[in-house]
């Protein structure tokens, strides 16, 4: 039986979700509550709130949730080796890791309610593929998550046996693997690590969900090993949100509205961000990570300077990540439509 090591550095210690301690802390932490009364909050509490902020549900997240529910049911009584899984693929900062974490939280909390009072259960395991991974490195990440000691004399097979036995004993049903794009099946180490993760999927009666950057174009799915993986997993794209059709614009505006309603700023005019939906899309190119960062940094800035209101001028003064700023230099359809509308209005 694995015993997750408790944090010795206090409540403020950083434990990544790729450890049992960090995962449990993430599950047990109360998410930000948009409707909370902030009248008695200190400055630090208000800054902490906007730093954590809220997680909004995107169409891609909804689809992954539906597909995961189906996959769990399909795999529930599967005793063979060909369990079905999911791969969440998309550009950086589109919410892939957030999707994994939130779905893992939902699943684990539901499992806790179903098995109330039952100890020694670990419904969800979360690991990240290490850079230049070897099979031993990968399975050691599973051991690290579980808090299992990995001795120098233990070979890959021994670590694998302990990991698989522990996850089976703890009745783990969902295994989340992030950064799967780091596996390159064209190299010997990558190919062997791909074999290792396939082996884990055959020995652990759980549904596996991978996430990575542009997996559909990565070396992971090429060659015989990649084709074998492609035959067992469904690929779900998590792309930036478009802004072309009326339905797409409505989805984007609803997302902006959800983020705006979560703000706890005393002088902010409701609807001010929603009015800037087109501008926000052109600034972020529809990337949810860039959008969240822009609004959170604006909120923190306006709390610190005492204005307590997010304006377009404030948004424009904030520099985003390099990728987002490069998108501004190459305007997409949203900006083009805006400029076309202005030219048409001028001619008329």
N, C-alpha and C positions, 0 to 999 in steps of 0.2 A: 504494500500500500504506500502510495506517495504521500508525503507530508510537505505541503508547500511552506517554504520558509517564510516566517513573518518578517515584516519590515522592521529594521532596527534603527532607522533614522528618523522616526517620528511620522506624524500624519502628513507632513509636507514632502516626504521623500517621493522621488519619482520612481515608479515601478511601471515599466512598459506593459501594454496589454498582452504582449507575447510572453508574459510570466503569469503564473496562477495568481500570485498576489495582486499584480496590476490588473488582470482581467476581473478578479473579484471586486477590486476597488471600483473599477469602471461600472460594473453591473450594479453595485450597491450605492453608487453616488447618485443623488437625486438630480435629474436634469433641470436646467433652468426653467422656471415657471413664468411664462409671459405675463400672466395676470396678477402677479404678486404685488402687494402693497409696498412700495419702496419709500414711503414717506419717512420712515425711521432708519433707512439705510445710511451707513457711513460712506464716505468717499471710497474707501477701499472696497466695501461690499458692492458698490455700484460699478466700480471698475472691474471687479471679479466677475460680476454678472455679464457684462458686455464682452469680457474676454472669453468666457465659456459660451455664452449666448445659446441659441437654440439650433437644433438640426431640423431643417425643413425637408419634407418628403417630395422628391422629384418623381417625374413619370418613370425614369429608369429604376429608381429605388422601388417603386410600386411593382414594376414588372419583375424585378429580381425576387421580390417577396412572394409574388404569386408562383413563379417558377420554382422557388425553393419549397414552398408548401407542397406543390405537386411532386417534386423529386423525393421529398421525405416520405410521402405516402407510397410512391412507387417502390422505394427501397426498403420500406418498413419490414417486409417479410422476405426480402431477397437473401437467399442463402448462397447463391453462386458468387462468382468473382466480378461479374460485370455490373456493378452498381453504377447508376447514373449520377453525374455531377454537373456542376455549373462553372463556367469561367466568365468573370466580369472583366471586360476589356474596354479601354478607352484612353484618351490622352491624359497627361498629368493634370491633377487638381480638379478632376471632374466628379470626385466624390466616391471613388471605388472603395477605398479603405473605410471611409465613413459608412458606406452601405454595408460592408461586412460587419463592422462593429455594431451598428444599430440592429441589423437582423439577428446577430448573435445575442444581443441584449434581449430582444423580444422573445426569441426562442428560449433562452435560459430562464427568464422570468416566468414564462408560461409553464415550463417544466417544473419550476419550484412550486408553483400553485398546484400543479397536478400531483406532485409528490411531497406535499407539505409535511414537514417533520422528518423526512427521510434524509439521513446523513450519507456521506460517502458517495455523492453523485457529482459528476462533472459533465453536464449536458453538452458543453461547447469547449473546444480547444482552439486556440488562436496562435499561429506561428507565422514568422516571416522567413522567406528564403534568404539565407546569408549570401553576400557577394562571393563569386567564384566558389560556389558550394560544391562539396563532395558529398557522397552518400552518408558518410559518418557525421559530417558537419550538420546535414539536414536533420538526421534522426536525433542528434545531440540537441538541436533546437526544441524538439518535442520533449526531450528529457528535461531541458531547462525550464520549459513551461510548467512541467509537472513538479518541479522541485526535486527531481531524481539526481543523485550524485552520479557523475560520469567519471569513472576512474581511468587512469592512464592505461591500465592493462586491459580494459574492456575494448574489444573490437566492435566493428559495426554490427555484426550479427547479435552479439550479446546485448548491446544497447537497444537494438530493435526488439529483441524478445521482451526486455523489461518494459519498454514503452508500450508495445502492443498489449501485453498482459495488463498493464495498469489502466490503459484507456478502456479496455474491455471490462475490467473490474469496476471501473467508475461509471460504466454505462454511457460513455460518450457517444452522442448521436450525430453531432455536427462538428466537422473539422474545417476551420477557415485558414487558408494559406494565402498570405499576402506576398506581393513582389514576385509572383511566379515567372514574370518575364526575365528574371535573372538567370533562368535555366536555359542554356544553349545546347540543344540536343546534337549539334554538329561537333561539339567537343567531347572528348572521352569522359571528362568529369561530369559535364552536363548530361550526357546520355546515361551514365551510371546513376546519377542523382534522379533522373526521370524514372529509371527502373526502380529506384528505392521508393519513390513516392507512390508508384503504381503498386509496389509490394505492400506498402502500408495500407493502401486502399482495399487490398484483398484480405488483409488480416484484421482490420478494424471494421466492425459492422456499423459504419457511420456514412453519412453523406458528406462528400468533400466539395467545398466551394473555393475556387481559386480566384485571385484578382491580380491584375498586372497592367502595365502600360502597353497599350497597342499590341496585345497578345496576338491578335489576328494577323499582324504583320511580323511577328517575332519568330526567331528560329525554333521556338518551343514546339510548333505544330508541323515542322518539316521532317522528312525522312520517315523510316518505318516506325520509330518510337513515337514521333509526333502524330503520325496517322492513327496509331493505336489509341493515343490520348484523344484525338479528335473524334474517334468512334465511340467514346464513352461520355464525352462532355458536350454540353450545349453552350454555345458562345452567346453571351448577352452584351451588346454594345452599350457603353455608358458615355455617350458623346456630349459635347456642349449643346445647350438648349438652343434650337433655331428660333428665328424671329421673322419668318416669311409669311406664313398664312395667318388668318384671323385666329384659328385655334391655337397656333403656336404662340402668338402674341398674348392671347388670353392666359395660357399656362404660365408664361413668363411674368405677366402682371400679377397673377395670383401668388406666385412665389415671392415677388417683391412685397406684396401686401402682407404675407405671412411674416416676413422678416421685419417689416416696419411695425406691425402690431406688437412685436416682441420687444421693441425698444422701450427703455425706461428713462426717457429724457423729458424733463419738466416743461420745456418750451417748444418742443417739436410739434409742428402742425401736422395732424393726421392727413395722410394722403400726399404729402410733399414728395416722398420717394416714389410713390406710384406714378406721379406725374412725370417722373424722370425715367420711366421704364425704357424708352428707346435709348436715352443717353447711357443708362447703366448697361444695356446690352452692348452698345458700341465700345464702352470702356473695358468690358470683361469678356467680350466675344461669346457670351453665354456660358462661361465656365463657372460653375457653382462655387468652386474654391476661391476664385478671384473675387466673385461677388460678395461672398461671406466676409472675406478679409477687408474689402473696401468699406463695407458697412460697419464692421466691428471697429476698424481703426478710426473711422469718422466718429463713431459713438464715444470711444475712449477720448479722442481729441476734444470733443465738445463738452464732455464732462470735466476734463481737466481745465479748460479755459473758461468754464462757467456759462457758456452761451446756451448749452443744453438744447441745441437744435441743429439738425443736419441740413445744410443747404447745398445747392449745386456747386457753388463756389468752393465750399469745403471739400466736396467730393473731387472736384477738379484739381485741388491742390495736393491730393494724396497720390503718391507714386506707388503703383502696384508692382507685382512681380515682373521680371524681365519678359516672360512670355506674353503676359497681358499687354505690356507696353508696346511690344513688337506688333501685336495685333492691331493696335491703334494706328501704327504707321502704315498698315496695309488694310484699309477699311473694307469691311464686309458688306453684305447686302443691306443691313440695317442703316448704315451710314450713307450708302449710295442712295437708298430710297429717300432719306431725309434731305440730301442735297438736291435730288431730282425734284422733290416737292417744293423746295425753296425756289429753284429756278423757274418752275411752272407758275408759282405764285407771283414771282417778279414780272414775268412776261405778261400775265393777265392784268 
